[in-house]
Structure formats: C-alpha cells, structure tokens
C-alpha cells in the first residue's frame, strides 16, 4: 500500500508554510494584524500609566496598570499565536510612543476606559468580518475574548466611577490606591 503525500492530497499551506484547513480572508487577516497592534499599543500605554502613578507614590494604581499592561501584552501574543495556528506569518507594526502626562487621575482613568472600549469595538469588528467570511474558527476564537473585554470594560468603568466620586481629593485617592494595592 502506498502512503499519501501532501502533493497527492492537495494539502493547503499558509504563508508560513504550515498546513491549513481553511484559508483566511485577506480583510480578516489584515484586521487581525491591526488588532494585534492595538493590543501592543494598549500594553505600552498601560505601562506608561503605571509609571506615572509610581512617580506619584501611588503604588496601588501603579500595580493595577502594570497588570493591565501585561494582560494586553498577553492578548496580543494570543492573537499572534492564533494567526500562526492558522498558517499565517505575523507582521508586527511599530508601536507608537504612549502618552506620559496627565492633568489628573480622572483624565488618565477616563483614557483607560476609552482604550478598553476601543479594543472591544475592534474585537466586534473582527467578529463581524469573520462571520461575513464564514470563518467559524475565528468566531470561536473570539468568543472568550469578547467575554473578557466585557469584564475589562466593567472593571475600568467601576474604577472610573470611584475616581470621579473622589473628585481629586487626595485622601479619597489614597483610599482607592490602598484598595488597588490589596487586590
């Protein structure tokens, strides 16, 4: 009995040379690249926020935003791993310099909430693109990402509400900082 070879069964391979079961839509792949970049930019921005708080002796806030930075970095890596699993080559774009100065804690946390909302919008657009191209693999990959984004938005909205209520009162901000340092 003769063994089947990849040429005799018409094996599809992606740009990376890996075997693939389903090619990826070009627009979806480009959107995945852009989203991966957004996650990396968010990671850099959260790191800058962490450092800003550390410079102001607010270690709880600093620790919170450092965790956010690492989380966004992991999300970007997970998107890259997914593209590799689908036979693609990952193209990384340059990460822009993050904002490093804010007028208030509230301004910074407001930006954080907006960043989470932007990431959620990006994931929703990816989901729509995947559905339009009948790419069930990608929608299944994105389902837990959407759940996590909803939780991230909720957590950032909660922190923003507390910071708004503190109204720049240093005593109240120190209480929030202490709570974040415990978590």
ABEGO torsion letter per residue (X at the ends): XBBBBAAAAGBBBBAAGBBBABBBBAAAAAAAAAAAAAAAAAAAAAAAAAAAAAAAGBAAAAAAAAAAAAAAAAAAAAAAAAAAAAGBBBBBBBBBBBBABBABAAAAAAAAAAAAAAAAAAAAAAAAAAAAAGBAAAAAAAAAAAAAAAAAAAAAAAAAAAAAAAGGBAAAAAAAAAAAAAX
